[in-house]
Amino acid sequence: MNKSTSPKYWFPAKSYGFGWGLPITWQGWLVFLGALLLFACGAFLFPPQQMLVAYIVYEVAVFALLLFICQRKGEPTRWRWGKK
């Protein structure tokens, strides 16, 4: 068995700009959909009309976790001008 040495990325780098695109593996989709679910739950756990600071802290924490996972499991990113 010949194992490929190239890493398997969950999130591809964007073709234009900086960052990652939509997931390309089931693990990436699971993380992405889980983050969306956590974002949606934030409004119920910390109603913004009553607990605005807690809501903002929660949403920033979910976003930071998603960025951390994208950084670890995504293709290395840099500013891109498209395919040349």
Secondary structure by P-SEA (a helix, b strand, c coil): cccccbbbbccccccccccccccccaaaaaaaaaaaaaaaaccccccccccaaaaaaaaaaaaaaaaaaaaacccccccccccc
